[in-house]
Amino acid sequence: MNVRFTGPLAVRLVIIDLDGTLIDTAPDLTASANAMLEELGMPACDRATAATYIGNGISRFIKRVLTGDMDDEPDAALYERAYPIMLGHYRQRLSRESRPYPGVREALGQLSLAGFDLACLTNKPDAFTQPLLKDLGLADYFKLIVSGDTLPRRKPDPLPVRHACEFFAITPAQGVLIGDSASDAEAARAAGMPVICVTYGYNRGIDVRQLGAVAVIDNLAELPRHIHLLKS
C-alpha cells in the first residue's frame, strides 16, 4: 500500500541504511565478485545484475552470484571455497570505487547540526561497514552503527531497529528509517517505525512507492524538509 506524505515527521532518531541509500557500493562488490568468479573458473556477472543481489548480507550476495538466482543454494563445497575468496578481494578494494550518493554529505551535515541522533543500519558485516564509512568520511556522523553481524538477527527482522531505539531510549514512533528496499520497509514496519524510501539504490525493480513509506525522495538532501526535531 502506498502511504502519502502528510507533513513533516517529528522525530529524534534518523536511522539510515548503507548499501544503496548512503553509498553506491555496487562497483566494488561487482569487481570483487568477478575476481572471485574468475578464480573459480566461472563466468563474470554484470554490474546491473550484481546490484540486484545486494541487500541481504555478504553470504547471500555470494550465493546469488554463484547461482544466478535470488534464493537458490549453491553446492556447499563451492560456497565454502568461494566465501573466503570473495571476502579477500572485497577487503582489498572496499572503497576503491564506492562513493556516497549525491546529497548524502549535505543531508548528514544538516541533520547533525539540527540535533538529530543518527544511526547507520546495514546487513553488511562490521568488518566491512566500519572501514568503508571511515574511508569515505561518514563514520563520525553516526552515534550508533549496527552491522549485519552485530545482533543475532538482521533486516528485515525488526531486532536491529528495536536495538537502536533502546540505545537512544526512544519509542519506534520517535524515529524514522531511511532505506532503498523492501527489507528496510519490512524491518521498520515490524518495529512500528515510519520509513522514508529513496528512489535510487538497490530496490530490485520494486516501486518503492508501494512499500508503505510516509514519503519517497529522489535525493537524501531532500530529507531535512520531511522531518523536524522532536524536543525531549
Secondary structure, DSSP 8 states (H G I E B T S, - for coil): ------S-EEESEEEEESBTTTEE-HHHHHHHHHHHHHHHT-----HHHHHHTTTS-HHHHHHHHHHSSSS----HHHHHHHHHHHHHHHHHTTTSS-EE-TTHHHHHHHHHHHT-EEEEE-SS-HHHHHHHHHHTT-GGG-SEEE-TTTSS--TTSSHHHHHHHHHHT--GGGEEEEESSHHHHHHHHHHT--EEEESSS--TT--GGGS--SEEESSGGGGGGTEEE---
